Amino acid sequence: MPTFTSRIADNTRSFNTGFYTRYNNGPLNNHQGDWEVIQIFLDNTGKPEKALYSQHGSGENAAWIDVEKQGNHPIVYVAQGSHANYFRSYQGKIGIENDMVANDGKTIQPADLNLIMLGELGNLPEDQSWLSFEGRWGYWGTEQEVALGSAGPLGPVFNQDGIRWAEPEYYVDSTLNVDGTYFVLALLVANFLTIFLAYILIRAAWKGWGIAKLRKSGLLAHKIIKGRVAVGLLIGVAAIALSIAAFFVPWYTMTATSEAGPLANQGGTTLMTINGVNGLQVNLFLGDVSSDSTSGFASFASAQMPFAIVIAAGIILFALDIIGLKNKNSLGNKLIFGITGLLLPVIFVIAVIMLLPSLLPMTSGLVPGGQIPEQVSNLIQSVGASPIGGTATTLFPIIGSTTVTWGLGLGAYLFIIAAILRVVGGIIVRTAPKPKAEQSPPPPQPQINQ
């Protein structure tokens, strides 16, 4: 059972409840000890105005009207393993959250808690002297482990540079504000797969009904797919095969090499990779030292986008289109306009890379001290400004001159080639002579009476 504590801030406008757990085994890192905080901010009359829920060294805030409540008590959804706190049970899927959140876990009611009102620093009861402890609650860790979030946290008075405890109203303004619009987005992201599959089933049923009707008069596919039409279709099928292969190779990569440290490897060390199987993976440098200490990839902010299912559904619908084919031009159009699904992964990757600079303020809360090093910030700005690819060299402390190379991977280019093949196949189909099955019978000749 976690330890719960609470206090009133000096300005009497903030009520804070702290949660301590012995171990954090979240999706991104593991460490001994974990401190999380729920803060309720009051207006001048003492009524709740807003709430702040801590998450991964930072947090998000919402107006009191947007907080789910049971009576007058706020409802907090705690992520599995990481203990990050959320306002809704369907959150944890957007951006860097990457958490498992639900509403089917153990429920702790206010009556289950033994809240202890803490004194103020400098005037603490003897049994609360632990509040002044400046060390880490768990494994102290190396500088690298501290930076990666693998060391124990500092106590509630000292984490976040002490701002959250000493200046709560200033701190809340540095966190992400969420509201009804954000919650709708989170709900859509969490249920994307269900919504998408429902859409595909409806379209497949509609196409199946059309095929059933067409069977009564006779299917035309075997009569239409001949000659150049067949050649165009084969090129389209080759494009599908390429898109499948693209899922298993990188869509985007970022590598680095430096004068010293873990990046001083010949050929460069992979920092980040994106593909269709694991989504976005970041190297946390926590691999087995006996093999390769630079291999410690963890899935991170994959955006919950099941590209494999999207393209698989597209293939199924395309197969139904072929079975229910009525004319060659409709086949050609489907080949040409189907490039949208193939280019979606490439567009998504480029968009994510372009947005990296705008994510810096959100990720600063994950860095000890809440400050992204200037060299890293400048590097990310360079990557976002040239998402297709590029190289930059920056001087870092300890590891020295570091060259970072980034750009689209083989998978992205396979998608682009597949899209081009589909267009070529579609043009061939559309420009092919009209098959006999589509040719209209000659009009009846008038009869001349002799």
SVG drawing of the C-alpha trace seen along z (x, -y; Angstrom):
<svg xmlns="http://www.w3.org/2000/svg" viewBox="-42 -36 79 51">
<polyline fill="none" stroke="black" stroke-width="0.4" points="0.0,0.0 1.4,-3.4 2.1,-6.1 -0.2,-9.1 0.6,-12.5 -1.0,-15.9 -0.3,-19.5 -1.6,-23.1 0.8,-25.4 2.0,-28.6 -0.5,-30.7 -3.4,-28.4 -4.6,-28.1 -3.1,-24.7 -3.9,-21.4 -1.4,-18.7 -1.6,-14.9 1.6,-12.9 1.8,-9.2 4.9,-7.1 5.5,-3.7 8.5,-1.4 9.2,-0.7 8.4,-2.1 8.2,0.4 6.7,-1.8 6.9,-1.3 9.9,-3.6 12.1,-3.0 12.4,-1.2 13.6,-2.7 13.4,-2.3 11.0,-4.6 8.4,-6.8 6.8,-10.0 3.6,-11.3 1.5,-14.3 -2.1,-15.4 -2.6,-19.1 -6.0,-21.0 -5.9,-24.7 -8.5,-26.9 -9.9,-30.3 -10.2,-33.2 -13.3,-31.7 -11.7,-28.3 -13.5,-26.5 -11.6,-24.2 -10.6,-26.0 -8.2,-23.6 -6.3,-20.3 -2.8,-19.2 -2.0,-15.5 1.7,-14.5 3.1,-12.4 6.7,-11.3 8.4,-14.2 5.9,-16.8 2.1,-16.6 -1.1,-18.1 -3.7,-20.4 -7.5,-20.8 -10.2,-23.2 -12.2,-21.8 -15.3,-21.6 -13.3,-19.2 -12.3,-16.9 -14.2,-13.7 -15.6,-13.6 -17.3,-11.2 -19.3,-13.6 -16.7,-16.3 -13.7,-14.0 -11.6,-14.1 -11.2,-10.7 -7.6,-9.9 -6.7,-7.1 -3.3,-5.7 -1.3,-4.2 -0.1,-0.6 3.6,-0.4 4.5,-4.1 1.9,-5.5 1.4,-8.5 -2.0,-10.1 -4.7,-10.9 -8.0,-12.6 -9.7,-10.0 -9.4,-6.2 -8.8,-6.4 -5.8,-8.6 -2.1,-7.6 -2.1,-7.0 -1.0,-10.4 2.5,-11.6 5.1,-10.8 2.5,-9.5 2.9,-5.9 1.0,-4.6 -1.5,-1.8 -4.6,-3.4 -8.0,-1.8 -11.0,-1.9 -11.0,1.8 -8.3,1.8 -8.4,1.6 -10.4,-1.4 -9.1,-3.2 -11.8,-5.3 -11.0,-8.3 -12.1,-6.3 -9.3,-3.8 -6.6,-6.4 -4.8,-7.5 -4.0,-11.1 -1.4,-12.9 -1.2,-16.6 2.5,-17.6 4.1,-20.6 6.0,-23.3 9.8,-23.1 11.7,-24.4 8.9,-23.5 8.4,-19.7 7.4,-17.2 10.1,-14.7 8.2,-11.9 8.2,-14.0 11.9,-14.7 12.1,-12.5 10.6,-15.5 14.0,-17.3 15.9,-14.3 17.7,-15.7 18.8,-12.3 17.1,-10.0 14.4,-7.6 16.0,-4.5 19.1,-3.8 21.3,-6.9 22.5,-6.1 25.1,-7.5 24.6,-10.8 23.5,-8.8 21.0,-6.8 19.7,-10.0 19.2,-11.6 17.4,-8.5 15.1,-8.3 16.5,-5.1 17.5,-6.5 15.3,-6.9 13.4,-10.3 14.1,-13.1 11.6,-13.7 8.5,-15.8 10.2,-19.0 13.2,-18.7 12.0,-17.2 11.3,-19.6 13.9,-21.8 11.5,-22.3 9.2,-24.6 6.2,-22.2 6.3,-22.3 7.4,-25.9 5.7,-27.7 2.8,-25.5 0.9,-28.1 4.0,-29.0 4.6,-25.3 1.1,-24.5 1.4,-27.0 4.4,-25.1 2.4,-21.9 0.1,-20.9 -3.5,-22.2 -6.1,-19.7 -9.8,-20.4 -12.9,-18.9 -11.3,-19.1 -8.2,-17.3 -10.3,-14.6 -12.3,-14.0 -9.0,-13.6 -7.7,-11.2 -10.9,-9.2 -10.7,-9.0 -7.0,-7.9 -7.8,-5.3 -10.6,-3.9 -9.1,-4.4 -8.8,-0.7 -12.4,0.0 -13.7,-2.9 -11.5,-1.9 -12.5,1.7 -16.2,0.8 -15.7,-1.4 -13.9,1.4 -16.5,4.0 -19.3,1.6 -17.4,1.0 -16.6,4.7 -20.3,5.6 -21.4,3.0 -18.9,4.4 -20.0,8.0 -23.6,7.1 -22.7,5.6 -20.8,8.7 -23.8,10.9 -26.1,8.8 -23.6,8.9 -23.3,12.7 -26.9,13.0 -26.0,11.5 -22.5,12.9 -19.2,11.6 -17.1,9.7 -13.6,9.7 -12.3,12.7 -13.5,11.1 -12.1,7.6 -8.7,8.6 -6.9,9.5 -4.1,8.0 -2.9,4.6 -5.5,4.5 -3.9,7.6 -0.4,6.1 -1.6,3.0 -3.1,5.1 0.0,7.1 2.0,3.9 -0.5,2.9 -0.1,6.2 3.7,5.7 3.2,2.4 1.2,4.1 4.0,6.6 6.5,3.8 4.4,2.0 4.2,5.2 8.0,5.6 8.3,1.9 6.8,2.8 9.9,4.7 12.6,2.3 13.2,-1.2 11.1,-4.1 13.3,-6.6 16.6,-6.5 18.8,-8.8 22.4,-7.8 25.3,-9.5 29.0,-9.2 31.2,-11.1 34.8,-11.4 34.2,-9.5 31.6,-7.7 28.9,-5.3 28.5,-7.0 32.2,-6.5 31.4,-3.5 32.6,-3.1 29.7,-3.6 27.6,-5.4 25.2,-4.4 21.4,-4.3 19.6,-6.8 16.1,-6.4 14.3,-4.3 10.7,-4.1 9.2,-1.1 5.8,0.5 6.3,3.2 7.5,1.4 6.5,-2.2 9.0,-4.8 11.9,-3.3 14.4,-5.3 17.8,-4.0 18.0,-4.3 21.6,-2.8 20.6,-0.2 21.5,2.9 23.6,5.8 27.1,4.5 28.5,7.9 27.1,7.6 26.4,4.0 25.9,1.3 24.4,-1.0 21.5,1.3 18.6,0.5 15.7,-0.2 12.3,-0.9 9.1,-1.6 8.3,-5.2 5.3,-7.4 4.3,-5.1 1.1,-7.1 -0.9,-3.9 -1.2,-4.0 -1.6,-0.4 -0.3,-0.9 -0.2,2.8 -4.0,3.1 -4.7,0.1 -2.8,1.5 -4.1,5.0 -7.7,3.6 -6.8,1.8 -5.6,5.0 -8.8,6.8 -11.0,4.1 -9.0,4.0 -9.5,7.7 -13.2,7.3 -13.1,4.5 -11.4,6.9 -14.0,9.6 -16.9,7.2 -15.2,5.4 -17.7,3.8 -15.3,1.9 -11.6,1.3 -11.7,-2.4 -12.9,-1.8 -10.0,0.5 -7.6,-2.1 -9.0,-4.7 -8.7,-2.5 -5.1,-1.8 -4.3,-5.5 -6.2,-6.9 -5.0,-4.0 -1.6,-5.7 -3.0,-7.7 -2.8,-4.6 0.8,-3.8 2.0,-7.4 0.3,-7.7 3.2,-6.2 5.7,-8.5 3.5,-11.6 3.1,-10.5 6.8,-10.1 7.7,-13.5 5.0,-15.2 6.3,-13.7 9.8,-14.8 8.7,-18.3 6.8,-18.6 9.8,-17.6 10.8,-21.2 7.3,-22.0 7.4,-19.0 10.5,-20.3 8.5,-22.3 6.5,-19.1 9.6,-16.9 11.5,-19.4 9.6,-18.0 11.3,-14.7 14.8,-16.1 16.4,-16.6 16.2,-20.3 13.4,-20.8 15.9,-22.3 16.8,-20.8 20.5,-21.4 21.0,-24.1 23.0,-21.7 20.2,-19.2 17.6,-21.9 19.6,-23.3 20.0,-19.8 16.3,-19.0 15.6,-22.3 17.9,-21.3 16.2,-17.9 12.7,-19.5 13.8,-22.1 15.1,-19.4 12.9,-16.2 13.8,-14.4 17.4,-14.0 20.5,-15.8 23.7,-15.9 24.8,-18.2 27.9,-18.3 27.7,-19.7 30.1,-19.9 28.8,-18.2 30.4,-18.0 32.2,-14.7 31.6,-13.0 33.1,-15.8 32.3,-16.6 29.3,-14.6 27.9,-14.1 24.3,-13.2 22.8,-11.9 19.1,-11.5 16.7,-10.8 14.1,-8.6 14.9,-4.9 14.5,-2.1 10.9,-1.4 9.8,-5.0 11.4,-4.8 9.7,-1.4 6.4,-3.0 7.1,-5.8 8.2,-3.3 5.0,-1.3 2.9,-4.5 4.6,-5.2 4.0,-1.6 0.3,-1.9 -0.1,-5.1 1.7,-3.5 -0.5,-0.4 -3.6,-2.6 -2.6,-4.5 -2.0,-1.3 -5.4,0.0 -7.2,-3.2 -5.5,-3.5 -6.0,0.1 -8.6,0.9 -12.0,1.5 -12.6,5.3 -15.4,7.0 -17.2,7.5 -17.6,3.7 -18.4,3.1 -22.0,2.2 -23.7,4.4 -24.3,2.7 -27.6,1.0 -30.3,3.0 -30.4,2.3 -33.7,1.0 -35.5,3.5 -36.3,2.6 -39.5,4.1 -39.0,5.4"/>
</svg>
